[in-house]
Amino acid sequence: MLGIPYENVWNFDETGVALGVCTNQQVIADARKKKAYKKSPESREWVSVLECVNAVGKKLQCLVIFTGKNLQSTWFLSVNTPDWLYTASEDGWTSNTIGIEWLRRIFIPQTSLSASGHRLLILDGHGSHTPIEFMWEARENKIHLLHR
């Protein structure tokens, strides 16, 4: 209908990574349960990574969200720091503000329009992708949103 080629079909997702000392362990649990939890004495900080890839395998610049009010320059060693966008939030997860920032600073500038001028962005249904500002910005830029 819109003639959107595969290179303009994008899938977006957020993943969390626990920082700190992690060890492999065996856990004995009821096989009928979907999850098993192990209490740990250390507190862990979460970092989220927003990733986006298209249907032909092209990746966009990642957005990394640290826990905190501001980014600290001591977190980044210039020689080993990937060319990604970095930000912080109180809980290390995305927010409405971060979602629209990702759309404006990463997705729109780094994706090209097809001959039809339309793009498809497949989202995971997170609340930061449903505010009216996010949806309006997408509409204004001919980005069709598909919430799975």
ZATOR-256386 format. One line per 5 residues: their letters; for each residue y, z, x of N, C-alpha, C. Coordinates in nm, 2 decimals, decimal comma. Atoms other than C-alpha are relative to their C-alpha. Layout:
BEGIN
a = Y:Z:X:Y:Z:X:Y:Z:X; ...
//
This chain:
BEGIN
mlgip = -0,12:0,00:0,08:0,00:0,00:0,00:0,13:0,00:0,09; -0,11:0,00:-0,09:0,25:0,10:0,27:-0,01:-0,07:0,13; 0,02:0,08:-0,12:0,09:-0,09:0,55:0,02:0,08:0,13; -0,02:-0,09:-0,12:0,09:0,21:0,79:-0,12:-0,03:0,10; 0,11:0,03:-0,09:-0,11:0,11:1,10:-0,05:0,14:0,06
yenvw = 0,06:-0,12:-0,05:-0,34:0,36:1,27:0,09:0,08:0,10; -0,09:-0,07:-0,10:-0,09:0,43:1,55:0,11:0,08:-0,06; -0,10:-0,08:0,07:0,14:0,57:1,29:-0,06:0,10:-0,10; 0,06:-0,10:0,08:-0,11:0,80:1,13:-0,03:0,12:0,10; 0,00:-0,12:-0,09:-0,07:1,15:1,29:-0,06:0,12:-0,07
nfdet = 0,06:-0,12:0,04:-0,26:1,47:1,26:0,06:0,12:0,08; -0,07:-0,11:-0,06:-0,08:1,80:1,33:-0,08:0,13:-0,03; 0,07:-0,13:0,01:-0,24:2,14:1,39:0,06:0,11:0,09; -0,04:-0,11:-0,08:-0,16:2,48:1,52:-0,12:0,08:0,04; 0,11:-0,09:-0,04:-0,40:2,69:1,73:0,06:0,12:0,08
gvalg = -0,04:-0,12:-0,07:-0,37:3,04:1,87:-0,09:0,03:0,12; 0,07:-0,03:-0,12:-0,47:3,16:2,21:0,04:0,15:0,04; -0,02:-0,14:-0,04:-0,52:3,53:2,31:0,03:0,01:0,15; -0,03:-0,02:-0,14:-0,36:3,62:2,64:-0,06:0,13:0,04; 0,06:-0,12:-0,05:-0,51:3,88:2,86:-0,14:-0,02:0,06
vctnq = 0,14:0,01:-0,06:-0,85:3,96:3,01:-0,10:-0,02:-0,11; 0,11:0,03:0,10:-1,13:3,80:2,81:-0,13:-0,01:0,08; 0,14:0,01:-0,06:-1,50:3,83:2,89:-0,09:-0,05:-0,10; 0,10:0,05:0,08:-1,80:3,66:2,75:-0,09:0,12:-0,03; 0,09:-0,11:0,04:-2,02:3,91:2,55:-0,09:-0,05:-0,11
qviad = 0,09:0,03:0,11:-2,31:3,90:2,32:0,03:0,11:-0,11; -0,03:-0,09:0,11:-2,25:4,05:1,98:-0,12:-0,01:-0,10; 0,11:0,00:0,10:-2,53:4,15:1,74:0,06:0,03:-0,13; -0,06:-0,01:0,13:-2,44:4,10:1,38:-0,09:-0,06:-0,10; 0,08:0,06:0,11:-2,58:4,00:1,04:0,03:-0,15:0,00
arkkk = -0,01:0,14:-0,01:-2,65:3,63:1,05:0,07:-0,06:-0,13; -0,05:0,05:0,12:-2,53:3,59:0,69:0,16:0,02:0,00; -0,15:-0,02:-0,01:-2,17:3,70:0,79:0,06:-0,12:0,08; -0,07:0,11:-0,06:-1,93:3,43:0,89:0,07:0,04:0,13; -0,07:-0,05:-0,12:-1,74:3,65:1,14:-0,05:0,14:0,04
aykks = 0,03:-0,14:-0,05:-1,82:3,95:1,36:0,12:0,04:0,09; -0,12:-0,05:-0,08:-1,54:4,16:1,51:-0,05:0,11:0,10; 0,03:-0,10:-0,09:-1,56:4,37:1,82:0,13:0,07:0,04; -0,13:-0,07:-0,03:-1,30:4,64:1,88:0,02:0,00:0,15; -0,03:0,02:-0,14:-1,13:4,61:2,21:0,12:0,10:0,03
pesre = -0,10:-0,10:-0,04:-0,92:4,88:2,39:0,14:-0,06:0,03; -0,12:0,06:-0,04:-0,66:4,64:2,52:0,07:-0,07:-0,11; -0,08:0,08:0,10:-0,38:4,49:2,31:0,02:-0,14:0,06; -0,01:0,14:-0,05:-0,36:4,12:2,33:0,12:-0,06:-0,07; -0,11:0,07:0,05:-0,06:3,90:2,28:-0,05:-0,14:-0,03
wvsvl = 0,04:0,13:0,04:-0,09:3,57:2,10:0,10:-0,10:0,03; -0,08:0,12:-0,03:0,05:3,23:2,20:-0,05:-0,11:-0,09; 0,04:0,12:0,09:0,05:2,94:1,95:0,04:-0,13:0,07; -0,03:0,13:-0,05:0,03:2,58:2,04:0,00:-0,10:-0,11; 0,00:0,10:0,11:0,14:2,31:1,80:-0,03:-0,14:0,07
ecvna = 0,05:0,13:-0,06:-0,04:1,98:1,88:0,00:-0,11:-0,11; 0,00:0,12:0,09:-0,02:1,63:1,73:-0,06:-0,12:0,07; 0,06:0,11:-0,05:-0,23:1,33:1,79:-0,02:-0,11:-0,11; 0,01:0,10:0,10:-0,25:0,99:1,62:-0,14:-0,05:-0,01; 0,13:0,05:0,03:-0,55:0,79:1,49:-0,06:-0,08:0,12
vgkkl = 0,05:0,08:-0,12:-0,57:0,59:1,82:-0,01:0,08:0,13; 0,01:-0,09:-0,12:-0,56:0,90:2,05:0,12:0,03:0,08; -0,12:-0,04:-0,07:-0,20:0,92:2,16:0,04:0,14:-0,04; -0,04:-0,14:0,02:-0,08:1,28:2,20:0,15:0,01:0,01; -0,14:-0,03:-0,02:0,27:1,41:2,15:0,02:0,12:0,09
qclvi = -0,04:-0,12:-0,07:0,45:1,67:2,35:-0,04:0,13:-0,08; 0,04:-0,12:0,07:0,31:2,02:2,26:0,12:0,09:-0,01; -0,09:-0,10:0,02:0,52:2,30:2,13:-0,07:0,14:0,02; 0,07:-0,13:-0,03:0,42:2,65:2,27:0,09:0,11:-0,05; -0,08:-0,11:0,06:0,53:2,96:2,08:-0,05:0,13:0,06
ftgkn = 0,03:-0,13:-0,06:0,53:3,29:2,28:0,04:0,11:-0,10; -0,05:-0,12:0,07:0,56:3,64:2,12:0,12:0,05:0,07; -0,12:-0,06:-0,05:0,90:3,78:2,16:0,13:-0,05:-0,07; -0,13:0,05:0,05:1,27:3,73:2,08:0,06:-0,11:0,07; -0,06:0,10:-0,09:1,36:3,51:2,37:-0,11:-0,04:0,10
lqstw = 0,09:0,04:-0,11:1,18:3,31:2,64:0,05:0,07:0,13; -0,04:-0,06:-0,12:1,18:3,47:2,98:-0,03:-0,10:0,11; 0,01:0,10:-0,11:1,23:3,25:3,29:-0,12:0,03:0,09; 0,11:-0,04:-0,09:0,97:3,45:3,48:-0,14:-0,04:-0,05; 0,12:0,05:0,05:0,70:3,31:3,25:-0,04:-0,13:0,05
flsvn = 0,02:0,14:-0,04:0,73:2,97:3,40:0,02:-0,02:0,15; -0,01:0,04:-0,14:0,65:2,86:3,75:0,03:-0,15:0,00; -0,05:0,14:0,01:0,83:2,52:3,79:-0,11:-0,10:0,04; 0,09:0,10:-0,05:0,55:2,35:3,98:-0,12:-0,02:-0,09; 0,12:0,00:0,08:0,27:2,43:3,73:0,03:-0,01:-0,15
tpdwl = -0,03:-0,01:0,14:0,46:2,42:3,40:0,00:-0,14:-0,06; 0,00:0,13:0,07:0,37:2,13:3,17:0,13:-0,04:-0,07; -0,12:0,05:0,07:0,65:1,92:3,02:-0,02:0,01:-0,15; 0,01:-0,03:0,14:0,62:2,08:2,68:0,13:0,07:-0,05; -0,11:-0,07:0,05:0,87:2,24:2,45:-0,05:0,15:-0,02
ytase = 0,04:-0,14:0,01:0,87:2,62:2,46:0,10:0,08:-0,09; -0,08:-0,09:0,08:1,00:2,88:2,21:-0,06:0,13:-0,02; 0,06:-0,13:0,03:0,94:3,23:2,09:0,03:0,04:-0,14; -0,02:-0,05:0,14:0,89:3,41:1,76:-0,05:0,15:0,01; 0,04:-0,14:0,00:0,84:3,78:1,67:-0,15:0,02:0,01
dgwts = 0,14:-0,02:0,00:0,47:3,74:1,62:-0,08:-0,11:0,07; 0,07:0,11:-0,07:0,39:3,43:1,83:-0,06:-0,11:-0,08; 0,05:0,10:0,09:0,32:3,22:1,53:0,12:-0,09:-0,05; -0,11:0,09:0,04:0,52:2,93:1,38:0,07:0,06:-0,12; -0,08:-0,04:0,11:0,79:2,98:1,12:0,07:-0,13:-0,06
ntigi = -0,07:0,11:0,06:1,00:2,76:0,89:0,10:-0,07:0,10; -0,10:0,05:-0,10:1,27:2,73:1,16:-0,07:-0,08:0,11; 0,08:0,06:-0,11:1,01:2,64:1,43:-0,06:-0,13:-0,05; 0,06:0,12:0,06:0,84:2,39:1,20:0,10:-0,12:-0,01; -0,10:0,11:0,01:1,16:2,19:1,14:0,05:-0,04:0,14
ewlrr = -0,03:0,03:-0,14:1,25:2,22:1,51:-0,10:-0,10:0,06; 0,10:0,09:-0,05:0,92:2,06:1,59:0,01:-0,14:-0,05; -0,01:0,13:0,07:0,97:1,78:1,34:0,12:-0,08:0,06; -0,13:0,06:-0,05:1,33:1,71:1,47:-0,01:-0,03:0,15; -0,01:0,02:-0,15:1,28:1,75:1,85:-0,13:-0,06:0,06
ifipq = 0,12:0,06:-0,05:0,92:1,63:1,89:-0,05:-0,12:-0,08; 0,07:0,10:0,07:0,77:1,43:1,61:0,09:-0,12:-0,03; -0,08:0,11:0,03:1,06:1,21:1,50:0,04:-0,08:0,12; -0,04:0,08:-0,12:1,19:1,11:1,85:-0,12:-0,06:0,07; 0,11:0,05:-0,08:0,84:1,06:2,00:-0,10:-0,09:-0,08
tslsa = 0,09:0,09:0,08:0,68:0,85:1,72:0,08:-0,12:-0,04; -0,07:0,12:0,03:0,77:0,49:1,66:-0,03:-0,04:-0,14; 0,02:0,04:0,14:0,80:0,33:1,32:-0,08:-0,13:0,01; 0,08:0,13:0,02:0,55:0,06:1,21:0,09:-0,10:-0,05; -0,08:0,12:0,05:0,67:-0,28:1,09:0,05:0,04:-0,14
sghrl = -0,04:-0,04:0,13:0,68:-0,12:0,74:0,11:0,11:0,00; -0,10:-0,11:-0,02:0,90:0,16:0,88:-0,05:0,14:-0,05; 0,06:-0,12:0,05:0,66:0,43:0,75:-0,10:0,07:0,10; 0,10:-0,08:-0,08:0,46:0,71:0,92:-0,07:0,09:-0,09; 0,07:-0,10:0,08:0,19:0,94:0,78:-0,03:0,12:0,09
lildg = 0,02:-0,12:-0,07:0,17:1,30:0,90:-0,09:0,09:-0,08; 0,10:-0,08:0,06:-0,14:1,49:0,81:0,02:0,15:0,05; -0,03:-0,14:-0,03:-0,08:1,87:0,80:-0,11:0,09:-0,05; 0,11:-0,10:0,03:-0,30:2,18:0,77:0,04:0,09:-0,12; -0,04:-0,08:0,12:-0,11:2,32:0,47:0,07:0,13:0,03
hgsht = -0,07:-0,12:-0,04:0,07:2,60:0,67:0,13:0,01:-0,08; -0,13:-0,03:0,07:0,37:2,75:0,49:0,12:-0,06:0,06; -0,12:0,05:-0,07:0,61:2,62:0,76:0,01:-0,15:-0,02; -0,01:0,15:0,02:0,54:2,26:0,65:0,03:-0,03:-0,14; -0,03:0,02:0,14:0,63:2,31:0,29:0,14:0,03:-0,05
piefm = -0,13:-0,02:0,04:0,99:2,42:0,29:0,07:-0,13:-0,04; -0,07:0,12:0,04:1,23:2,18:0,12:0,07:-0,07:0,11; -0,07:0,06:-0,11:1,42:2,12:0,44:-0,10:-0,08:0,08; 0,10:0,08:-0,07:1,10:2,01:0,62:-0,04:-0,13:-0,07; 0,05:0,12:0,08:0,99:1,78:0,34:0,12:-0,10:-0,02
weare = -0,11:0,09:0,01:1,34:1,64:0,30:0,03:-0,08:0,13; -0,01:0,07:-0,13:1,37:1,56:0,67:-0,10:-0,11:0,02; 0,10:0,10:-0,01:1,04:1,39:0,66:0,03:-0,12:-0,09; -0,03:0,10:0,09:1,14:1,19:0,35:0,11:-0,09:0,05; -0,12:0,08:-0,05:1,47:1,08:0,51:-0,04:-0,09:0,11
nkihl = 0,05:0,08:-0,12:1,27:0,95:0,81:-0,12:-0,08:-0,03; 0,12:0,08:0,05:1,00:0,77:0,60:-0,13:0,05:0,06; 0,12:-0,07:-0,04:0,74:1,02:0,70:-0,07:0,05:-0,13; 0,07:-0,05:0,12:0,48:1,07:0,43:-0,09:0,11:0,04; 0,08:-0,12:-0,03:0,32:1,41:0,43:-0,13:0,01:-0,08
lhr = 0,12:-0,02:0,07:-0,04:1,47:0,35:-0,05:0,14:0,04; 0,05:-0,14:-0,03:-0,14:1,84:0,32:-0,15:0,01:-0,03; 0,14:-0,01:0,03:-0,51:1,90:0,36:-0,04:0,14:-0,03
//
